């Protein structure tokens, strides 16, 4: 029996999970993304339009309309559309605030046209001036702009806090926060550690990463290894995740910003739940969200395809089942109740 979540929580899947399949182009991107709903993986889908529409970042109406019709026929709907904000016209010339707005507006129009309820940008990228210009447009289009925090962008991080405080000061339901639970990693993914080891990373450093990830001083060891030039080329890009995409916050660190949060990325890398490293953050999150009356989307997002070749549909189905069980347990809504 499937776990029952509070009715105010909506589970979804990100089309990002299928990125390698879309890039390989054995099938059209539209067929792959509509198949998420058609194959009963998830009926609510978060879009990565750069992987879907050839005309992005200014999606053409016919392309958007064709996709929306196909997705609806498959029984699906769109939750959030991931926007892109290219701040530079060349390597040295930065767009003005007006030009940045012009770059975003076609994406907002496409999001509304495809039936999305929101759009997404990285935390702080828009900035106060652009947010001010976007507010009336968001209201006119009936869209929410989500600014995303992830990895080591804890609410306690002084580099992140000003953007969060600005969102709070705006007091506008059209501008919210989206939290990626890559922030909440009690341990590193088993398959990630295996990949580093097989790629030739020092056994001593591998052991340190496996044993002491939660210790903030690990960042010093990571930086020291980078400066020494001893990171094997094969895993150098993968190694950088340690400084950017993997966090060590606690669910409780989110408490004071929860009134601003309208969505979560349930980021997962693999499904090896050794020591509950995948399920425990979900359980703790479920408890926190239930206690604070959260309403919004909870989206399965798989980052492990960077090093794994598993089937994205199978991985997403299994992850959503695990996530529902863990979230429901945390919320106190047990199976069978």
C-alpha positions in Angstrom: 0.0 0.0 0.0 1.3 3.4 -1.0 2.0 5.9 1.8 -0.5 8.7 2.3 0.8 12.2 2.4 -1.0 15.3 3.5 -3.3 16.5 0.8 -1.5 19.9 0.7 1.7 18.2 -0.5 2.1 17.5 -4.2 4.8 15.0 -5.4 6.4 15.5 -8.8 9.3 14.4 -10.9 11.9 16.6 -12.6 12.5 16.1 -16.3 16.2 16.7 -15.4 16.2 13.0 -14.3 16.0 12.1 -18.0 18.8 14.5 -19.1 21.2 11.8 -20.5 18.4 10.2 -22.5 17.2 13.5 -23.9 20.8 14.4 -24.8 21.3 11.1 -26.6 18.4 12.0 -28.8 17.3 8.4 -29.6 13.8 9.7 -29.1 12.4 13.2 -29.2 12.6 15.2 -26.0 8.9 15.7 -26.2 8.2 12.0 -26.3 10.6 11.4 -23.4 9.1 14.1 -21.1 5.5 13.3 -21.9 6.4 9.6 -21.3 7.0 10.5 -17.6 3.3 10.9 -17.3 2.3 8.4 -19.9 4.3 5.6 -18.3 2.8 6.5 -14.8 6.1 7.6 -13.3 4.6 10.9 -12.2 1.7 13.0 -13.4 3.2 16.3 -12.2 6.4 17.3 -13.9 9.0 20.0 -13.4 10.4 21.1 -16.7 13.9 21.9 -17.8 13.0 23.8 -20.9 16.5 24.0 -22.2 16.4 20.2 -22.7 12.9 20.4 -24.2 12.4 23.3 -26.6 14.8 24.0 -29.4 13.7 27.7 -29.4 14.7 28.2 -25.7 15.4 30.7 -24.2 12.6 32.4 -26.3 10.2 29.4 -26.7 8.0 29.6 -29.7 4.3 29.4 -29.1 3.7 26.4 -31.5 6.5 24.4 -29.7 5.0 25.1 -26.3 1.4 24.5 -27.4 2.3 21.2 -29.0 4.0 20.0 -25.9 1.2 21.0 -23.6 -1.4 19.2 -25.7 0.8 16.0 -25.8 1.4 16.2 -22.0 -2.3 16.7 -21.2 -3.2 13.7 -23.5 -0.7 11.6 -21.5 -2.4 12.7 -18.2 0.3 15.1 -17.1 0.7 18.7 -16.0 3.6 21.1 -15.3 4.5 22.4 -11.9 7.5 24.6 -12.3 9.6 25.7 -15.2 13.4 26.1 -14.7 14.3 29.5 -16.1 17.7 30.6 -17.4 19.2 34.1 -16.9 22.2 34.7 -19.0 23.7 37.8 -17.5 26.3 38.4 -20.2 25.9 39.2 -23.9 29.6 38.5 -24.4 32.4 37.3 -22.1 32.8 40.8 -20.8 29.6 42.7 -21.5 26.9 42.4 -18.8 23.2 42.8 -19.6 21.5 45.8 -18.1 18.6 45.3 -15.8 16.2 46.0 -18.7 18.0 43.5 -20.9 17.9 40.9 -18.2 14.1 41.4 -17.9 13.7 41.1 -21.7 15.7 37.8 -21.6 13.3 36.4 -18.9 9.9 37.6 -20.1 9.6 35.0 -23.0 10.4 32.3 -20.6 7.7 33.5 -18.2 5.2 33.7 -21.1 6.1 30.1 -22.1 5.7 28.9 -18.5 2.2 30.4 -18.3 1.3 29.0 -21.7 2.4 25.5 -20.8 0.2 25.6 -17.7 2.9 25.9 -15.0 2.3 27.5 -11.6 5.8 28.7 -11.2 9.3 29.4 -12.5 12.7 28.9 -10.9 16.0 30.7 -10.7 19.1 30.3 -8.5 18.9 32.2 -5.2 20.0 35.8 -5.5 20.7 35.8 -9.3 17.8 38.1 -10.2 18.7 40.7 -7.5 16.4 43.3 -5.9 16.1 45.6 -9.0 15.0 42.8 -11.3 12.7 41.3 -8.7 11.0 44.6 -8.4 10.4 44.7 -12.2 9.2 41.1 -12.2 6.6 41.4 -9.5 3.8 42.9 -11.5 4.5 40.5 -14.4 4.3 37.5 -12.1 1.0 38.8 -10.8 -0.4 39.4 -14.3 0.7 35.9 -15.4 -0.4 34.2 -12.2 3.1 32.7 -11.6 5.3 32.2 -8.6 9.1 32.8 -8.9 11.0 30.4 -6.8 14.6 31.2 -5.9 16.5 28.0 -5.2 19.0 27.2 -2.5 21.0 23.9 -2.6 24.1 22.1 -1.5 26.2 24.3 0.8 23.8 27.3 0.5 22.5 26.9 4.0 20.1 29.6 5.4 22.9 30.2 7.9 25.4 31.0 5.1 26.1 34.7 5.2 26.4 34.8 1.4 22.8 33.5 1.0 21.1 35.3 3.9 20.7 38.7 2.2 18.7 37.3 -0.7 16.5 35.3 1.8 16.0 38.4 3.9 15.0 40.4 0.8 12.4 37.8 -0.2 11.0 38.0 3.4 10.9 41.8 3.3 9.0 41.8 -0.1 6.2 39.8 1.6 4.9 38.8 -1.8 3.4 35.3 -2.3 4.6 35.5 -5.9 8.3 35.3 -4.8 9.1 32.2 -2.8 12.0 30.0 -1.9 12.7 26.4 -3.2 14.9 24.2 -1.2 17.0 21.4 -2.7 17.7 18.8 0.0 21.2 18.3 -1.3 21.6 20.6 1.7 20.7 17.7 4.0 23.3 15.0 3.5 24.3 13.0 6.5 26.8 11.1 4.4 28.0 11.1 0.8 26.4 8.7 -1.7 27.8 5.2 -1.7 28.2 5.1 -5.5 29.8 8.5 -5.6 32.5 7.4 -3.1 33.0 4.2 -5.2 33.4 6.3 -8.3 36.1 8.5 -6.7 37.9 5.5 -5.4 37.8 3.7 -8.8 38.9 6.9 -10.4 42.2 6.9 -8.5 41.5 9.3 -5.6 43.7 8.8 -2.6 42.4 6.0 -0.3 43.2 8.2 2.7 41.0 11.1 1.4 38.3 8.6 0.3 38.3 7.2 3.8 38.1 10.7 5.3 35.1 11.6 3.0 33.3 8.4 3.9 33.9 8.7 7.6 33.7 12.4 8.4 31.5 14.1 5.8 29.5 16.0 8.4 32.6 17.6 9.8 32.9 21.1 8.3 36.7 20.9 8.3 36.4 18.4 5.5 36.2 21.4 3.1 39.7 22.3 4.2 40.9 18.8 3.2 39.1 19.1 -0.1 40.7 22.5 -0.9 44.1 21.2 0.1 43.8 18.3 -2.3 42.7 20.6 -5.1 45.7 23.0 -4.5 48.1 20.1 -4.4 47.1 19.0 -7.9 46.7 15.4 -6.9 43.1 14.9 -7.9 43.0 12.5 -10.9 41.7 14.1 -14.1 39.1 11.4 -14.5 37.3 12.5 -11.4 38.2 16.2 -11.1 34.8 17.5 -12.2 33.0 15.0 -10.0 35.2 16.0 -7.1 34.0 19.6 -7.3 30.6 18.5 -6.1 32.1 18.4 -2.6 32.4 22.2 -2.6 29.2 23.1 -4.4 26.4 20.4 -4.7 26.7 18.5 -1.4 25.7 20.1 1.9 25.8 19.2 5.5 22.9 21.2 7.0 20.2 19.8 9.3 16.5 19.9 8.6 16.1 22.2 11.6 18.3 24.8 9.9 15.3 25.4 7.6 12.8 26.3 10.3 13.0 30.1 10.2 12.7 30.3 6.4 9.8 27.7 6.1 7.2 30.5 5.8 9.0 31.5 2.6 9.3 28.0 1.1 6.8 26.8 -1.5 8.7 23.8 -2.9 11.4 21.2 -2.4 13.7 19.3 -4.7 14.0 15.9 -3.2 17.5 15.5 -4.6 18.9 12.0 -4.6 22.1 10.6 -6.1 21.6 6.9 -5.7 19.2 4.6 -3.8 21.8 2.9 -1.6 20.3 3.7 1.8 23.3 2.5 3.9 22.9 4.0 7.4 19.6 5.6 6.2 21.6 8.2 4.3 18.9 8.7 1.7 15.7 8.1 3.8 16.7 9.8 7.0 16.7 13.4 5.7 13.3 12.7 4.1 11.9 11.5 7.3 13.2 14.5 9.2 11.9 16.8 6.5 8.4 15.2 6.6 8.3 15.8 10.4 9.4 19.4 10.0 7.0 20.2 7.2 4.0 18.6 8.9 4.8 20.6 12.1 4.8 23.9 10.2 1.9 23.3 7.9 3.9 23.3 4.6 2.0 23.5 1.4 3.7 23.0 -2.0 5.5 20.6 -4.3 8.0 17.9 -3.4 9.9 17.0 -6.6 12.1 14.0 -7.2 15.4 15.2 -8.8 18.1 12.7 -9.6 21.6 14.1 -9.8 23.4 10.7 -9.9 23.2 10.3 -13.6 26.4 12.2 -13.7 28.1 9.0 -12.9 25.4 6.2 -13.0 23.9 4.6 -16.1 20.7 3.4 -14.4 17.3 3.7 -16.1 15.8 7.1 -15.0 12.2 5.9 -15.0 13.1 3.0 -12.7 15.2 5.2 -10.4 12.5 7.9 -10.2 9.7 5.4 -9.5 11.7 3.8 -6.7 12.8 7.1 -5.3 9.3 8.5 -5.2 8.1 5.4 -3.4 10.9 5.7 -0.8 10.3 9.4 -0.5 6.5 9.0 0.1 7.1 6.4 2.8 9.8 8.4 4.6 7.9 11.7 4.4 4.7 10.0 5.6 6.5 8.4 8.5 8.0 11.7 9.4 4.6 13.4 9.2 3.1 10.7 11.5 0.9 9.4 8.7 1.8 5.7 8.7 0.9 3.1 6.2 -2.5 1.8 6.7 -3.8 4.7 8.8 
